[in-house]
Amino acid sequence: MTAAHTGRYSKYIRPISIFFDLSVITSLCLIFFQELNLNCLYYLIYQTAVWGLIAFFIKFYEIYRFTTPVEIVSKIVKQGILFLLVIIAFFPFSKEVIFSGKAVAYFMVSSFMLITIFKYLLFYYLKKYRIVTGANFRNAVIIGYTPESIRLKELFETRNDYGYRFLGYFSDKKSNANITGKLADLSGFVIQNKVDEIYCSLNEITNDQLKDLVDFADENNKTIKFIPDTKEIFSKNLKVEYYEFFPVLSLRKTMLHDPVTKAFKRIFDIAFSLVIIFGLLSWLVPLLAILIKIETRGPIFFKQGRPGIDEKEFFCYKFRSMQINKTTEREASKNDPRVTKIGRFMRKTSMDEMPQFLNVLLGDMSVVGPRPHLWSQNKAYGNKIKKYMVRHYVKPGITGLAQVRGFRGEIETDEDMINRIKYDVFYIENWSLILDVKIIVQTVINIFKGEDKAY
């Protein structure tokens, strides 16, 4: 049975939020775009349609009592970036329309400032309202008396802003003062005390009891949620899949495997790489080409086969920072004699990595992700370090969480690689737009600060 996340008032909150957002973008576009020679009717239909489509795909209005402020920020940023792109895309299709970057900027900043303020005021008001008044609390019971169910009960009691009121444990396997009753007593208790949600520990209930419980919940419009009974499962993202009517609880990979997230990340990568290529590489390439050629003979760029997503090989591009040599599968070390003078400067400032924005544009890499290792490193550590191959589930990145946390450059001990993999796996399992932005900002800061292992 699927879990209902919404509270009693949610059927009013979501329409109010949607109505407010559409009113804001409609009113402000009429104000800021009035001089752009738009056909207002066509444009408003287009704007409303794309807003709704983007909101649907990124689940912009799916905000629940347990949603964190960081998740809300992430949704707002995603909605904002995608909405901006489709708004800009409207203008080239009409010769009569005048494009104004200034007008679009004013419209976007004003709209999302108002939408963000309204969203957070509504979010915090509802939390405060639940805590102060106790209104709209959802009554909950737990089947089973396990360490996980005890932790869940403590969460209900310590996080009043979640809006749950715990009413008791029910168990046939254990009997003590903390147990409210047996499973046979549950249905009467649920109806009498107007219980909204039943949390069930699967180890505490038989298949026949589970079937009866599901039937009871269906008949009485109650919500059932399941508590995984091992820490290994409890810490993962789970999803329910149905083989006809048979439910299967399975581990899903990560947010980065979601088609909408992948499309969004790809759009971000293309936009970001185009800004760097035209804004920076357009003048940096000729300058560095001259400096590289003055010092040594050979090509300006260095390309090397690296393992990418699903361990498929791609050619990773860099500015050549070494003299021509036959030891390309060996990492650079401190005071490496192969590194040229201009190469040492480029490596210290990470400037040698800039051509990899071409790899991003081609789709081989992402701006943020696990750094692509050498094939020799894959062979050496692939079967040696737990979860090493997880890093190949996603595209490699120009920068990554491991790099900004100090684990970049030469691998001197196994511990260096273990720590790098830990951060890579954490990034993959906990990806968010906010995390990507933080990594990019920290990368820029580290470039100016300088890093010990940037050689």
C-alpha positions in Angstrom: 0.0 0.0 0.0 1.5 3.3 -1.0 2.2 5.9 1.7 0.3 9.1 1.8 2.7 11.9 2.7 0.2 14.7 2.9 -1.6 16.1 5.9 -5.2 17.0 6.3 -4.8 20.5 5.0 -2.5 19.6 2.1 -5.3 19.6 -0.4 -5.6 23.3 0.2 -1.9 24.2 0.6 -0.8 22.9 -2.8 -3.5 24.7 -4.9 -2.8 27.9 -2.9 0.9 27.6 -3.6 0.4 26.9 -7.3 -2.1 29.8 -7.7 0.3 32.2 -5.9 3.3 31.2 -8.1 1.3 31.5 -11.4 -0.1 34.8 -10.3 3.4 36.1 -9.6 5.0 35.0 -12.9 1.9 36.2 -14.9 1.7 39.6 -13.2 5.5 40.3 -13.4 5.9 39.2 -17.0 3.1 41.7 -17.9 5.1 44.4 -16.1 8.6 43.6 -17.3 7.9 42.4 -20.8 5.4 45.0 -21.9 8.0 46.7 -24.1 9.1 43.6 -25.9 6.4 43.4 -28.5 5.1 40.0 -27.2 1.8 38.5 -28.1 0.6 38.3 -24.5 -1.9 35.5 -25.0 0.4 33.1 -26.7 3.3 33.9 -24.4 1.2 33.4 -21.2 0.0 30.1 -22.5 3.5 29.1 -23.2 4.9 30.3 -19.9 2.1 28.7 -17.8 2.5 25.4 -19.7 6.3 25.2 -19.3 6.1 26.2 -15.6 3.6 23.4 -15.0 5.7 20.8 -16.9 8.9 21.7 -15.2 7.2 21.7 -11.8 5.7 18.3 -12.5 9.0 16.7 -13.6 11.1 18.1 -10.7 8.3 17.6 -8.2 8.4 21.3 -7.3 5.2 21.2 -5.2 5.9 17.9 -3.5 6.9 19.4 -0.1 5.9 17.5 3.0 6.1 17.9 6.7 9.5 16.1 6.8 11.0 18.0 3.8 14.2 19.8 4.8 15.0 23.5 4.0 17.9 22.3 1.8 15.6 20.2 -0.3 13.3 23.2 -0.8 16.2 25.4 -1.9 17.3 22.6 -4.3 13.8 22.5 -5.8 13.6 26.3 -6.2 17.1 26.4 -7.9 16.2 23.6 -10.3 12.8 25.2 -11.2 14.5 28.6 -11.6 17.3 27.4 -13.9 15.1 25.3 -16.2 12.4 28.0 -16.3 15.0 30.6 -17.3 16.2 28.4 -20.1 12.8 27.8 -21.6 11.8 31.5 -21.2 14.9 32.5 -23.2 14.2 29.8 -25.8 10.8 31.5 -26.6 12.3 34.7 -28.0 14.2 33.3 -31.1 11.0 31.9 -32.6 9.4 35.3 -33.3 11.1 37.9 -35.5 8.9 40.7 -34.1 9.7 40.0 -30.5 12.5 42.1 -28.9 14.8 40.2 -26.5 16.0 42.1 -23.5 18.4 40.3 -21.1 17.8 43.1 -18.5 14.0 42.6 -18.6 14.4 38.8 -18.3 16.8 39.2 -15.4 14.4 41.6 -13.5 11.5 39.2 -14.2 13.4 36.1 -12.9 14.9 37.8 -9.8 11.6 39.4 -8.8 9.5 36.3 -9.4 11.7 33.9 -7.6 12.4 36.3 -4.7 8.6 36.5 -4.1 8.1 32.7 -4.7 10.9 31.8 -2.3 9.7 34.1 0.4 6.2 32.8 0.2 7.3 29.2 0.1 9.4 29.6 3.2 6.9 31.6 5.1 4.3 29.0 4.4 6.7 26.2 5.3 7.7 27.6 8.6 4.3 28.9 9.5 2.8 25.4 9.2 5.7 23.9 11.3 5.2 26.6 14.0 1.4 26.2 13.8 1.7 22.4 14.4 4.1 22.8 17.3 2.2 25.6 19.1 -1.4 24.4 18.6 -0.9 20.7 18.1 -3.3 21.0 15.1 -3.0 18.7 12.1 -0.9 16.2 14.0 -1.1 12.7 12.5 -1.7 9.9 15.0 0.7 7.0 14.5 1.2 3.5 16.0 4.0 1.0 15.4 3.8 -2.7 15.0 6.9 -4.3 16.5 9.3 -3.4 19.3 12.7 -3.3 17.7 15.7 -0.9 17.9 14.5 0.8 14.7 10.9 1.2 15.9 12.2 2.7 19.2 14.3 5.2 17.2 11.2 6.1 15.1 9.1 6.7 18.2 11.9 8.9 19.6 12.0 10.8 16.3 8.2 11.5 16.6 8.6 12.8 20.1 11.7 15.0 19.6 10.7 16.4 16.2 7.3 18.0 16.9 7.6 20.0 13.7 7.1 16.7 11.7 3.6 16.7 13.2 3.2 13.1 14.5 1.7 12.0 17.7 2.8 8.5 18.8 0.1 6.4 20.4 1.7 3.0 21.1 3.5 -0.2 20.2 1.7 -3.4 19.2 3.5 -6.7 19.2 2.8 -10.5 19.6 6.5 -11.3 20.0 7.3 -9.2 23.0 5.4 -8.2 26.2 6.4 -5.5 28.6 5.1 -2.2 30.0 6.0 -0.4 26.7 3.6 -2.5 24.6 0.2 -1.1 24.2 -1.4 -4.4 23.0 -1.4 -7.5 20.8 -2.0 -7.4 17.0 -5.5 -8.6 17.7 -6.2 -5.4 19.5 -4.8 -3.1 16.8 -7.9 -2.6 14.6 -10.2 -1.6 17.4 -7.5 0.8 18.8 -6.9 2.4 15.4 -10.5 3.1 14.9 -11.2 4.2 18.5 -8.2 6.6 18.6 -8.4 7.8 15.0 -5.0 6.6 14.0 -3.8 7.9 10.7 -0.6 6.0 10.0 0.5 2.4 10.9 4.2 1.8 10.9 5.1 -1.9 10.5 8.3 -3.8 11.3 8.2 -6.7 8.8 10.1 -9.1 11.1 7.2 -8.8 13.6 4.4 -9.9 11.4 3.4 -13.0 9.5 2.3 -13.0 5.8 -1.3 -13.7 6.8 -1.3 -10.9 9.4 0.2 -8.6 6.8 -2.6 -9.4 4.3 -5.2 -8.8 7.0 -3.6 -5.5 7.9 -3.5 -4.3 4.3 -7.2 -5.2 3.9 -8.1 -3.4 7.1 -6.1 -0.3 6.1 -7.8 -0.2 2.6 -11.3 -0.5 4.2 -10.7 2.2 6.7 -8.5 4.6 4.6 -5.4 4.2 6.8 -1.8 4.6 5.7 0.7 1.7 6.2 4.5 2.4 6.1 7.2 -0.3 6.5 10.2 -0.1 8.7 13.3 -1.9 7.3 14.9 -4.0 10.0 18.6 -3.8 9.2 20.8 -0.8 9.3 22.2 -1.7 5.8 18.8 -1.4 4.3 17.5 1.4 6.5 20.3 3.8 5.3 19.5 3.3 1.6 16.9 4.9 -0.7 14.1 2.4 -1.2 11.4 2.1 -3.8 8.4 -0.1 -4.2 8.0 -1.9 -7.6 5.0 -4.0 -8.5 5.1 -7.2 -10.6 1.4 -7.1 -11.4 -0.1 -6.9 -7.9 3.0 -8.3 -6.1 4.9 -5.6 -4.2 8.7 -5.7 -4.2 10.8 -3.5 -2.0 14.1 -2.8 -3.8 17.2 -0.6 -3.5 17.2 2.1 -6.1 20.5 3.5 -7.3 20.6 7.2 -6.7 19.1 10.5 -7.7 21.7 10.7 -10.4 20.1 7.8 -12.2 16.7 9.5 -12.3 16.0 10.5 -16.0 14.8 14.0 -15.0 17.9 14.6 -12.8 20.2 13.3 -15.5 18.6 15.7 -18.1 18.8 18.6 -15.6 22.5 17.9 -14.9 23.2 17.6 -18.6 21.6 21.0 -19.3 23.6 22.5 -16.4 26.8 21.0 -17.8 26.2 22.3 -21.3 25.4 25.8 -20.1 28.3 26.0 -17.7 30.8 24.6 -20.2 29.7 27.0 -23.0 30.3 29.9 -20.6 33.8 28.7 -19.9 34.7 27.8 -23.5 33.6 31.1 -24.9 34.4 33.3 -21.9 37.7 31.9 -20.9 39.2 29.3 -23.3 38.6 31.5 -26.4 41.5 33.7 -25.3 43.3 31.4 -22.9 44.1 28.7 -25.5 46.1 31.0 -27.9 48.0 32.4 -24.9 49.0 29.1 -23.3 49.7 27.6 -26.8 52.4 30.2 -27.3 53.9 29.6 -23.8 53.9 25.8 -24.2 55.5 26.0 -27.6 58.2 28.5 -26.5 59.3 26.1 -23.8 59.1 22.7 -25.5 58.3 21.1 -28.8 55.2 19.0 -29.1 51.4 19.3 -29.2 49.5 21.9 -27.1 47.0 19.4 -25.9 47.5 16.1 -24.2 44.8 13.4 -24.6 44.7 10.2 -22.7 42.3 7.3 -22.6 40.5 7.2 -19.2 37.6 5.0 -17.9 34.3 6.9 -17.9 30.7 6.0 -17.1 30.2 2.2 -17.0 33.9 2.0 -17.4 33.7 2.9 -21.1 36.9 4.6 -22.4 36.9 8.2 -23.5 39.8 10.6 -24.4 40.4 13.1 -21.6 41.9 16.4 -22.8 44.4 18.6 -21.0 46.9 21.3 -21.8 50.2 19.5 -22.1 52.2 20.2 -18.9 55.0 17.6 -19.3 57.7 17.0 -21.8 57.0 14.2 -24.3 57.5 10.9 -22.5 56.5 7.3 -22.6 55.4 7.0 -18.9 51.9 8.6 -19.3 50.3 5.9 -17.1 52.4 7.1 -14.1 51.0 9.9 -11.9 52.9 13.1 -11.5 54.8 13.2 -8.3 56.3 16.1 -6.3 59.2 17.7 -8.2 58.5 15.4 -11.1 61.3 16.1 -13.8 58.7 15.5 -16.6 56.8 18.6 -15.7 57.7 21.8 -17.5 58.0 25.3 -16.0 54.7 26.5 -17.6 53.3 23.0 -16.8 54.1 23.5 -13.1 52.2 26.8 -13.1 49.2 25.3 -14.9 49.1 22.3 -12.5 49.3 24.5 -9.5 46.3 26.6 -10.7 44.5 23.6 -12.2 44.6 25.5 -15.5 45.8 22.3 -17.3 42.4 20.8 -16.7 40.4 23.5 -18.5 40.2 21.7 -21.9 38.1 19.1 -20.2 35.2 21.5 -20.6 35.3 20.2 -24.2 34.8 16.7 -22.7 31.8 18.0 -20.8 30.3 19.6 -23.9 30.8 16.3 -25.8 29.0 14.4 -23.0 32.0 12.3 -21.8 32.3 14.2 -18.5 30.3 16.3 -16.1 31.4 19.5 -14.4 31.2 17.8 -11.0 31.7 14.1 -10.4 34.4 11.6 -9.4 37.7 12.4 -11.1 38.6 10.0 -14.0 41.4 7.8 -12.8 44.2 6.2 -14.9 43.5 2.7 -16.3 46.5 1.5 -14.2 44.7 2.7 -11.1 41.5 0.9 -12.0 43.4 -2.3 -12.4 45.3 -1.8 -9.2 42.4 -0.8 -6.9 39.2 -2.1 -8.7 39.1 -5.4 -6.7 41.1 -4.1 -3.7 38.9 -1.3 -2.4 35.3 -1.8 -1.5 32.8 0.1 -3.6 35.6 1.3 -5.9 33.6 0.5 -9.1 30.6 2.5 -7.8 32.4 5.6 -9.1 31.7 4.4 -12.7 27.9 4.6 -12.2 28.1 8.2 -13.2 30.1 10.4 -15.5 33.5 11.5 -14.2 33.9 15.2 -13.3 36.4 18.0 -13.8 36.2 18.5 -10.1 34.7 16.4 -7.3 34.0 16.2 -3.6 37.1 14.2 -2.9 39.3 16.9 -4.6 37.9 19.8 -2.6 38.3 17.8 0.6 42.0 17.5 0.0 42.2 14.1 -1.7 43.5 15.1 -5.1 46.8 14.5 -6.9 49.2 11.7 -6.2 48.1 8.6 -4.5 50.9 7.8 -2.0 49.2 5.2 0.1 46.1 2.9 -0.1 44.5 5.2 2.5 44.6 8.1 0.1 42.6 6.1 -2.4 40.2 4.7 0.2 39.4 8.2 1.4 38.9 9.4 -2.2 36.5 6.5 -2.9 34.6 7.3 0.3 34.0 10.9 -0.9 33.1 9.8 -4.4 30.5 7.3 -3.2 29.1 9.8 -0.7 28.7 12.3 -3.6 26.9 9.7 -5.8 24.6 8.6 -3.1 23.8 12.1 -1.8 23.8 14.2 -4.9 22.0 17.6 -4.9 22.3 20.8 -6.9 23.4 22.6 -3.8 26.2 20.1 -3.3 27.4 20.6 -6.9 27.4 24.4 -6.4 29.3 24.1 -3.1 31.9 21.9 -4.8 32.4 24.4 -7.7 32.7 27.3 -5.4 35.2 25.5 -3.1 37.2 24.5 -6.2 37.6 28.1 -7.2 38.6 29.1 -3.6 41.2 26.3 -3.5 42.7 27.4 -6.8 43.3 30.9 -5.4 44.5 29.5 -2.0 46.7 26.9 -3.6 46.9 23.2 -2.7 49.8 21.1 -1.4 49.2 18.3 -3.8 48.6 20.4 -6.9 51.8 19.4 -8.7 
